[in-house]
Amino acid sequence: MKNYRKNTKQSIPVSVCVSSKTGIPLDTLGGYPQITVRYGRELTIEGSCRITEYSPEVLKILCKGIVISVTGKNICVRLMDELALVANGEINSISFEE
């Protein structure tokens, strides 16, 4: 039986190729959010995102199709604009869902 497939190689995303050749981190090229946690008290997410759920115990943020869930106590969004989101409070856990 003949194989009629023209291209049997798996495709590699352009961002992966550029990252491997230039050394630029993949998350920077892909536009993925940069997440920083300081002392379990401050969370910074750099990148375009929006809040889907907000209470003093739970904060859910949608970034590039990934839901970032933050749980803790006295969570307060201190800053949110098109470049970043900054929240503070007692952060107990961070989870990711697709």
N, CA, C and O atoms as CSV, one atom per row, in Angstrom:
chain,resi,resn,atom,element,x,y,z
A,1,MET,N,N,0.841,-1.171,0.000
A,1,MET,CA,C,0.000,0.000,0.000
A,1,MET,C,C,0.892,1.241,0.000
A,1,MET,O,O,1.853,1.331,0.765
A,2,LYS,N,N,0.563,2.179,-0.856
A,2,LYS,CA,C,1.359,3.385,-0.978
A,2,LYS,C,C,0.970,4.419,0.069
A,2,LYS,O,O,-0.180,4.495,0.502
A,3,ASN,N,N,1.954,5.208,0.462
A,3,ASN,CA,C,1.725,6.311,1.386
A,3,ASN,C,C,1.571,7.579,0.558
A,3,ASN,O,O,2.518,8.016,-0.096
A,4,TYR,N,N,0.386,8.167,0.584
A,4,TYR,CA,C,0.114,9.350,-0.227
A,4,TYR,C,C,0.339,10.658,0.527
A,4,TYR,O,O,0.022,11.729,0.010
A,5,ARG,N,N,0.866,10.587,1.711
A,5,ARG,CA,C,1.151,11.817,2.456
A,5,ARG,C,C,2.348,12.513,1.836
A,5,ARG,O,O,3.370,11.883,1.565
A,6,LYS,N,N,2.221,13.795,1.616
A,6,LYS,CA,C,3.319,14.563,1.039
A,6,LYS,C,C,4.361,14.917,2.081
A,6,LYS,O,O,5.562,14.846,1.819
A,7,ASN,N,N,3.903,15.299,3.263
A,7,ASN,CA,C,4.828,15.727,4.300
A,7,ASN,C,C,4.531,14.936,5.567
A,7,ASN,O,O,3.469,15.100,6.168
A,8,THR,N,N,5.453,14.089,5.971
A,8,THR,CA,C,5.236,13.267,7.160
A,8,THR,C,C,5.908,13.845,8.390
A,8,THR,O,O,5.769,13.298,9.484
A,9,LYS,N,N,6.643,14.952,8.229
A,9,LYS,CA,C,7.282,15.583,9.374
A,9,LYS,C,C,6.253,16.344,10.193
A,9,LYS,O,O,5.281,16.873,9.654
A,10,GLN,N,N,6.479,16.396,11.513
A,10,GLN,CA,C,5.599,17.173,12.372
A,10,GLN,C,C,5.973,18.646,12.258
A,10,GLN,O,O,7.151,18.994,12.174
A,11,SER,N,N,4.963,19.503,12.257
A,11,SER,CA,C,5.239,20.934,12.167
A,11,SER,C,C,5.678,21.464,13.527
A,11,SER,O,O,5.195,21.015,14.567
A,12,ILE,N,N,6.595,22.419,13.505
A,12,ILE,CA,C,7.108,23.052,14.711
A,12,ILE,C,C,6.685,24.517,14.665
A,12,ILE,O,O,6.906,25.194,13.661
A,13,PRO,N,N,6.076,25.014,15.749
A,13,PRO,CA,C,5.669,26.421,15.751
A,13,PRO,C,C,6.858,27.361,15.522
A,13,PRO,O,O,7.982,27.084,15.941
A,14,VAL,N,N,6.576,28.477,14.846
A,14,VAL,CA,C,7.615,29.455,14.531
A,14,VAL,C,C,8.261,29.995,15.801
A,14,VAL,O,O,9.474,30.201,15.844
A,15,SER,N,N,7.448,30.226,16.845
A,15,SER,CA,C,8.003,30.780,18.089
A,15,SER,C,C,9.027,29.838,18.712
A,15,SER,O,O,9.995,30.301,19.316
A,16,VAL,N,N,8.837,28.526,18.580
A,16,VAL,CA,C,9.792,27.556,19.113
A,16,VAL,C,C,11.104,27.625,18.340
A,16,VAL,O,O,12.179,27.581,18.938
A,17,CYS,N,N,11.022,27.732,17.014
A,17,CYS,CA,C,12.236,27.838,16.181
A,17,CYS,C,C,13.012,29.115,16.496
A,17,CYS,O,O,14.231,29.077,16.664
A,18,VAL,N,N,12.308,30.244,16.577
A,18,VAL,CA,C,12.968,31.518,16.851
A,18,VAL,C,C,13.601,31.500,18.238
A,18,VAL,O,O,14.720,31.980,18.416
A,19,SER,N,N,12.888,30.946,19.223
A,19,SER,CA,C,13.418,30.877,20.580
A,19,SER,C,C,14.691,30.048,20.648
A,19,SER,O,O,15.647,30.435,21.321
A,20,SER,N,N,14.714,28.914,19.959
A,20,SER,CA,C,15.901,28.057,20.011
A,20,SER,C,C,17.099,28.678,19.293
A,20,SER,O,O,18.242,28.431,19.677
A,21,LYS,N,N,16.855,29.469,18.270
A,21,LYS,CA,C,17.960,30.076,17.518
A,21,LYS,C,C,18.477,31.369,18.138
A,21,LYS,O,O,19.662,31.682,18.022
A,22,THR,N,N,17.587,32.130,18.802
A,22,THR,CA,C,17.989,33.434,19.335
A,22,THR,C,C,18.241,33.440,20.836
A,22,THR,O,O,18.920,34.330,21.348
A,23,GLY,N,N,17.704,32.457,21.541
A,23,GLY,CA,C,17.859,32.425,22.989
A,23,GLY,C,C,16.831,33.262,23.724
A,23,GLY,O,O,16.876,33.363,24.950
A,24,ILE,N,N,15.897,33.868,22.986
A,24,ILE,CA,C,14.822,34.642,23.624
A,24,ILE,C,C,13.847,33.654,24.248
A,24,ILE,O,O,13.458,32.689,23.590
A,25,PRO,N,N,13.440,33.863,25.498
A,25,PRO,CA,C,12.529,32.915,26.146
A,25,PRO,C,C,11.226,32.740,25.362
A,25,PRO,O,O,10.683,33.697,24.809
A,26,LEU,N,N,10.743,31.507,25.327
A,26,LEU,CA,C,9.538,31.173,24.578
A,26,LEU,C,C,8.324,31.933,25.085
A,26,LEU,O,O,7.488,32.355,24.285
A,27,ASP,N,N,8.205,32.120,26.401
A,27,ASP,CA,C,7.043,32.824,26.929
A,27,ASP,C,C,6.995,34.279,26.480
A,27,ASP,O,O,5.911,34.848,26.348
A,28,THR,N,N,8.148,34.885,26.245
A,28,THR,CA,C,8.192,36.259,25.754
A,28,THR,C,C,7.725,36.332,24.307
A,28,THR,O,O,6.964,37.230,23.944
A,29,LEU,N,N,8.170,35.405,23.488
A,29,LEU,CA,C,7.779,35.396,22.082
A,29,LEU,C,C,6.314,35.039,21.891
A,29,LEU,O,O,5.643,35.595,21.022
A,30,GLY,N,N,5.822,34.122,22.696
A,30,GLY,CA,C,4.450,33.665,22.555
A,30,GLY,C,C,3.426,34.613,23.141
A,30,GLY,O,O,2.225,34.404,22.967
A,31,GLY,N,N,3.869,35.644,23.827
A,31,GLY,CA,C,2.947,36.583,24.433
A,31,GLY,C,C,2.301,36.056,25.697
A,31,GLY,O,O,1.290,36.595,26.148
A,32,TYR,N,N,2.870,35.013,26.275
A,32,TYR,CA,C,2.315,34.447,27.500
A,32,TYR,C,C,2.568,35.385,28.668
A,32,TYR,O,O,3.536,36.145,28.662
A,33,PRO,N,N,1.695,35.333,29.675
A,33,PRO,CA,C,1.870,36.243,30.808
A,33,PRO,C,C,3.094,35.886,31.648
A,33,PRO,O,O,3.434,34.713,31.807
A,34,GLN,N,N,3.745,36.909,32.179
A,34,GLN,CA,C,4.843,36.742,33.131
A,34,GLN,C,C,4.234,36.876,34.523
A,34,GLN,O,O,3.596,37.884,34.826
A,35,ILE,N,N,4.426,35.870,35.369
A,35,ILE,CA,C,3.831,35.863,36.698
A,35,ILE,C,C,4.934,35.953,37.743
A,35,ILE,O,O,5.894,35.183,37.713
A,36,THR,N,N,4.791,36.895,38.665
A,36,THR,CA,C,5.758,37.078,39.740
A,36,THR,C,C,5.007,37.098,41.065
A,36,THR,O,O,3.996,37.786,41.206
A,37,VAL,N,N,5.513,36.335,42.038
A,37,VAL,CA,C,4.944,36.335,43.384
A,37,VAL,C,C,6.034,36.785,44.341
A,37,VAL,O,O,7.140,36.245,44.331
A,38,ARG,N,N,5.721,37.774,45.165
A,38,ARG,CA,C,6.690,38.289,46.128
A,38,ARG,C,C,6.216,37.993,47.550
A,38,ARG,O,O,5.173,38.482,47.984
A,39,TYR,N,N,6.994,37.191,48.262
A,39,TYR,CA,C,6.772,36.907,49.688
A,39,TYR,C,C,5.400,36.321,49.992
A,39,TYR,O,O,4.951,36.375,51.137
A,40,GLY,N,N,4.729,35.766,48.996
A,40,GLY,CA,C,3.387,35.229,49.224
A,40,GLY,C,C,2.364,36.294,49.543
A,40,GLY,O,O,1.269,35.988,50.017
A,41,ARG,N,N,2.713,37.552,49.286
A,41,ARG,CA,C,1.835,38.674,49.618
A,41,ARG,C,C,1.454,39.521,48.404
A,41,ARG,O,O,0.465,40.252,48.450
A,42,GLU,N,N,2.223,39.432,47.327
A,42,GLU,CA,C,1.937,40.256,46.152
A,42,GLU,C,C,2.087,39.427,44.892
A,42,GLU,O,O,3.070,38.704,44.727
A,43,LEU,N,N,1.111,39.531,44.003
A,43,LEU,CA,C,1.099,38.818,42.732
A,43,LEU,C,C,1.088,39.835,41.604
A,43,LEU,O,O,0.263,40.749,41.602
A,44,THR,N,N,1.998,39.688,40.641
A,44,THR,CA,C,2.032,40.549,39.471
A,44,THR,C,C,1.925,39.674,38.235
A,44,THR,O,O,2.688,38.721,38.077
A,45,ILE,N,N,0.982,39.994,37.357
A,45,ILE,CA,C,0.840,39.299,36.085
A,45,ILE,C,C,1.022,40.342,34.996
A,45,ILE,O,O,0.212,41.259,34.860
A,46,GLU,N,N,2.093,40.195,34.220
A,46,GLU,CA,C,2.369,41.123,33.129
A,46,GLU,C,C,1.842,40.516,31.840
A,46,GLU,O,O,2.188,39.387,31.491
A,47,GLY,N,N,1.014,41.256,31.141
A,47,GLY,CA,C,0.412,40.781,29.897
A,47,GLY,C,C,-1.071,41.091,29.900
A,47,GLY,O,O,-1.636,41.509,30.911
A,48,SER,N,N,-1.685,40.882,28.758
A,48,SER,CA,C,-3.100,41.167,28.615
A,48,SER,C,C,-3.929,40.087,29.303
A,48,SER,O,O,-3.782,38.901,29.005
A,49,CYS,N,N,-4.796,40.496,30.219
A,49,CYS,CA,C,-5.644,39.536,30.932
A,49,CYS,C,C,-6.908,40.239,31.411
A,49,CYS,O,O,-7.013,41.465,31.382
A,50,ARG,N,N,-7.875,39.415,31.859
A,50,ARG,CA,C,-9.104,39.984,32.411
A,50,ARG,C,C,-9.555,39.157,33.604
A,50,ARG,O,O,-9.273,37.962,33.683
A,51,ILE,N,N,-10.242,39.785,34.513
A,51,ILE,CA,C,-10.730,39.127,35.719
A,51,ILE,C,C,-12.073,38.467,35.407
A,51,ILE,O,O,-12.974,39.106,34.862
A,52,THR,N,N,-12.202,37.171,35.759
A,52,THR,CA,C,-13.464,36.463,35.551
A,52,THR,C,C,-14.206,36.219,36.864
A,52,THR,O,O,-15.426,36.055,36.858
A,53,GLU,N,N,-13.492,36.194,37.979
A,53,GLU,CA,C,-14.115,36.027,39.298
A,53,GLU,C,C,-13.269,36.769,40.324
A,53,GLU,O,O,-12.040,36.727,40.286
A,54,TYR,N,N,-13.951,37.448,41.242
A,54,TYR,CA,C,-13.207,38.244,42.218
A,54,TYR,C,C,-13.926,38.275,43.551
A,54,TYR,O,O,-15.085,38.681,43.634
A,55,SER,N,N,-13.227,37.842,44.598
A,55,SER,CA,C,-13.707,37.956,45.975
A,55,SER,C,C,-12.473,38.052,46.865
A,55,SER,O,O,-11.360,37.863,46.373
A,56,PRO,N,N,-12.631,38.339,48.158
A,56,PRO,CA,C,-11.450,38.417,49.030
A,56,PRO,C,C,-10.705,37.082,49.180
A,56,PRO,O,O,-9.552,37.062,49.611
A,57,GLU,N,N,-11.368,35.960,48.824
A,57,GLU,CA,C,-10.732,34.646,48.960
A,57,GLU,C,C,-10.284,34.044,47.632
A,57,GLU,O,O,-9.366,33.224,47.613
A,58,VAL,N,N,-10.913,34.432,46.520
A,58,VAL,CA,C,-10.621,33.827,45.214
A,58,VAL,C,C,-10.502,34.914,44.148
A,58,VAL,O,O,-11.317,35.835,44.087
A,59,LEU,N,N,-9.475,34.790,43.311
A,59,LEU,CA,C,-9.288,35.672,42.166
A,59,LEU,C,C,-9.017,34.779,40.963
A,59,LEU,O,O,-8.058,34.008,40.965
A,60,LYS,N,N,-9.861,34.880,39.931
A,60,LYS,CA,C,-9.654,34.110,38.701
A,60,LYS,C,C,-9.413,35.086,37.565
A,60,LYS,O,O,-10.164,36.041,37.361
A,61,ILE,N,N,-8.330,34.813,36.825
A,61,ILE,CA,C,-7.887,35.704,35.761
A,61,ILE,C,C,-7.732,34.893,34.493
A,61,ILE,O,O,-7.147,33.810,34.521
A,62,LEU,N,N,-8.245,35.396,33.374
A,62,LEU,CA,C,-8.111,34.731,32.082
A,62,LEU,C,C,-7.017,35.419,31.275
A,62,LEU,O,O,-7.111,36.610,30.975
A,63,CYS,N,N,-5.974,34.658,30.924
A,63,CYS,CA,C,-4.857,35.170,30.132
A,63,CYS,C,C,-4.533,34.183,29.024
A,63,CYS,O,O,-4.139,33.050,29.303
A,64,LYS,N,N,-4.693,34.591,27.780
A,64,LYS,CA,C,-4.334,33.754,26.627
A,64,LYS,C,C,-4.955,32.364,26.697
A,64,LYS,O,O,-4.281,31.377,26.401
A,65,GLY,N,N,-6.228,32.266,27.084
A,65,GLY,CA,C,-6.922,30.996,27.131
A,65,GLY,C,C,-6.621,30.153,28.352
A,65,GLY,O,O,-7.123,29.034,28.456
A,66,ILE,N,N,-5.830,30.644,29.267
A,66,ILE,CA,C,-5.496,29.931,30.498
A,66,ILE,C,C,-6.112,30.684,31.669
A,66,ILE,O,O,-5.947,31.897,31.793
A,67,VAL,N,N,-6.823,29.958,32.527
A,67,VAL,CA,C,-7.410,30.561,33.717
A,67,VAL,C,C,-6.435,30.380,34.874
A,67,VAL,O,O,-6.060,29.257,35.211
A,68,ILE,N,N,-6.032,31.484,35.472
A,68,ILE,CA,C,-5.136,31.472,36.629
A,68,ILE,C,C,-6.008,31.712,37.857
A,68,ILE,O,O,-6.636,32.762,37.991
A,69,SER,N,N,-6.039,30.718,38.759
A,69,SER,CA,C,-6.840,30.824,39.979
A,69,SER,C,C,-5.920,31.088,41.159
A,69,SER,O,O,-4.966,30.347,41.399
A,70,VAL,N,N,-6.219,32.149,41.889
A,70,VAL,CA,C,-5.436,32.521,43.068
A,70,VAL,C,C,-6.369,32.429,44.267
A,70,VAL,O,O,-7.446,33.026,44.270
A,71,THR,N,N,-5.952,31.677,45.290
A,71,THR,CA,C,-6.768,31.592,46.503
A,71,THR,C,C,-5.956,32.089,47.691
A,71,THR,O,O,-4.730,31.976,47.712
A,72,GLY,N,N,-6.649,32.635,48.673
A,72,GLY,CA,C,-5.975,33.156,49.859
A,72,GLY,C,C,-6.937,33.942,50.723
A,72,GLY,O,O,-8.135,33.660,50.745
A,73,LYS,N,N,-6.418,34.923,51.432
A,73,LYS,CA,C,-7.219,35.768,52.310
A,73,LYS,C,C,-6.950,37.230,51.992
A,73,LYS,O,O,-5.824,37.613,51.674
A,74,ASN,N,N,-7.981,38.029,52.082
A,74,ASN,CA,C,-7.885,39.483,51.869
A,74,ASN,C,C,-7.217,39.846,50.543
A,74,ASN,O,O,-6.403,40.768,50.489
A,75,ILE,N,N,-7.559,39.125,49.479
A,75,ILE,CA,C,-6.981,39.417,48.161
A,75,ILE,C,C,-7.629,40.685,47.621
A,75,ILE,O,O,-8.853,40.812,47.590
A,76,CYS,N,N,-6.788,41.612,47.201
A,76,CYS,CA,C,-7.242,42.905,46.703
A,76,CYS,C,C,-6.476,43.241,45.428
A,76,CYS,O,O,-5.248,43.173,45.403
A,77,VAL,N,N,-7.198,43.604,44.372
A,77,VAL,CA,C,-6.547,44.033,43.134
A,77,VAL,C,C,-6.147,45.484,43.313
A,77,VAL,O,O,-6.992,46.367,43.462
A,78,ARG,N,N,-4.847,45.714,43.296
A,78,ARG,CA,C,-4.306,47.048,43.530
A,78,ARG,C,C,-4.188,47.848,42.244
A,78,ARG,O,O,-4.378,49.065,42.244
A,79,LEU,N,N,-3.873,47.161,41.141
A,79,LEU,CA,C,-3.680,47.840,39.857
A,79,LEU,C,C,-4.076,46.896,38.743
A,79,LEU,O,O,-3.756,45.708,38.792
A,80,MET,N,N,-4.768,47.408,37.737
A,80,MET,CA,C,-5.053,46.635,36.543
A,80,MET,C,C,-5.151,47.589,35.370
A,80,MET,O,O,-5.952,48.524,35.371
A,81,ASP,N,N,-4.317,47.334,34.363
A,81,ASP,CA,C,-4.396,48.078,33.119
A,81,ASP,C,C,-4.071,47.125,31.979
A,81,ASP,O,O,-4.022,45.913,32.191
A,82,GLU,N,N,-3.848,47.641,30.781
A,82,GLU,CA,C,-3.597,46.775,29.632
A,82,GLU,C,C,-2.231,46.087,29.681
A,82,GLU,O,O,-1.981,45.166,28.904
A,83,LEU,N,N,-1.351,46.518,30.578
A,83,LEU,CA,C,-0.006,45.948,30.670
A,83,LEU,C,C,0.177,44.977,31.821
A,83,LEU,O,O,0.992,44.060,31.722
A,84,ALA,N,N,-0.560,45.153,32.917
A,84,ALA,CA,C,-0.306,44.322,34.106
A,84,ALA,C,C,-1.488,44.320,35.056
A,84,ALA,O,O,-2.368,45.179,35.007
A,85,LEU,N,N,-1.468,43.308,35.931
A,85,LEU,CA,C,-2.407,43.212,37.034
A,85,LEU,C,C,-1.586,42.977,38.293
A,85,LEU,O,O,-0.725,42.098,38.314
A,86,VAL,N,N,-1.841,43.750,39.339
A,86,VAL,CA,C,-1.136,43.586,40.604
A,86,VAL,C,C,-2.184,43.386,41.688
A,86,VAL,O,O,-3.092,44.201,41.854
A,87,ALA,N,N,-2.040,42.285,42.423
A,87,ALA,CA,C,-2.947,41.989,43.536
A,87,ALA,C,C,-2.113,41.705,44.773
A,87,ALA,O,O,-1.007,41.172,44.681
A,88,ASN,N,N,-2.651,42.066,45.932
A,88,ASN,CA,C,-1.940,41.722,47.164
A,88,ASN,C,C,-2.908,41.141,48.167
A,88,ASN,O,O,-4.124,41.255,48.017
A,89,GLY,N,N,-2.356,40.516,49.194
A,89,GLY,CA,C,-3.107,39.807,50.211
A,89,GLY,C,C,-2.310,38.580,50.597
A,89,GLY,O,O,-1.152,38.448,50.202
A,90,GLU,N,N,-2.898,37.693,51.349
A,90,GLU,CA,C,-2.218,36.462,51.752
A,90,GLU,C,C,-2.520,35.397,50.692
A,90,GLU,O,O,-3.622,34.850,50.655
A,91,ILE,N,N,-1.540,35.106,49.833
A,91,ILE,CA,C,-1.716,34.166,48.728
A,91,ILE,C,C,-1.342,32.773,49.207
A,91,ILE,O,O,-0.204,32.532,49.609
A,92,ASN,N,N,-2.315,31.846,49.163
A,92,ASN,CA,C,-2.078,30.481,49.596
A,92,ASN,C,C,-1.768,29.538,48.450
A,92,ASN,O,O,-0.934,28.645,48.598
A,93,SER,N,N,-2.432,29.718,47.296
A,93,SER,CA,C,-2.179,28.823,46.160
A,93,SER,C,C,-2.487,29.515,44.842
A,93,SER,O,O,-3.293,30.442,44.766
A,94,ILE,N,N,-1.805,29.022,43.800
A,94,ILE,CA,C,-2.031,29.486,42.435
A,94,ILE,C,C,-2.162,28.236,41.579
A,94,ILE,O,O,-1.306,27.353,41.633
A,95,SER,N,N,-3.231,28.156,40.788
A,95,SER,CA,C,-3.405,27.006,39.907
A,95,SER,C,C,-3.751,27.482,38.502
A,95,SER,O,O,-4.202,28.610,38.301
A,96,PHE,N,N,-3.530,26.595,37.537
A,96,PHE,CA,C,-3.727,26.924,36.124
A,96,PHE,C,C,-4.674,25.912,35.494
A,96,PHE,O,O,-4.551,24.710,35.731
A,97,GLU,N,N,-5.628,26.402,34.681
A,97,GLU,CA,C,-6.571,25.548,33.962
A,97,GLU,C,C,-6.610,25.986,32.508
A,97,GLU,O,O,-6.545,27.178,32.208
A,98,GLU,N,N,-6.716,25.020,31.610
A,98,GLU,CA,C,-6.865,25.366,30.187
A,98,GLU,C,C,-8.307,25.329,29.803
A,98,GLU,O,O,-8.645,25.590,28.648
